[in-house]
Amino acid sequence: AQQHGATPLNAVNAVWLPVMMAGAIPNLAYCFYLLRRNRSGDKFSRGGLSHWLLALLMAIFWFGSALLYGVATVKLGALGPILGWPLYMSLIVISASLVGIATGEWRKSGGRPLAIQFTGVALLIVAVFILTTASRNF
């Protein structure tokens, strides 16, 4: 990508197209298979335009975060790919958990699953701080 004029910060994101296509093809094929086998494709039309717009917004945010991850790995230096991925995945889980709690997704789950969820999020937060501190030493 750099040989074709991309800056070093943007060149790292050239990998996403082949990676996403390699994952999208089998995922889409399996989804279409399940929709056909279960005869559940008509459920997509029942949600209305708002559901499709929310799905588009979610895709934009997800891909935007992947692009920012690519830029961040360059900014983290030599350990960027090593430290960046666990930080990125941890922050995805933490933010999804917090949004799930805020929207009431966990409301009827009971005390034990919620305690496990909070423990997992707390451990991920501690791990993020450990990885951040470790990256400063290199």
LINNOR-V404557 format. One record per pair of residues at least 12 apart in sequence whose C-alpha atoms are under 7 Angstrom apart, sorted by the first residue. I is the first residue (numbers start at 1). GAP is how many residues later the second one is. If there is no record, write none. Layout:
# LINNOR-V404557
i: [I/I]
gap: [GAP/GAP]
This chain:
# LINNOR-V404557
i: [1/9/9/10/12/13/13/69/83/87/90/94]
gap: [13/62/65/61/58/54/57/19/48/41/34/27]
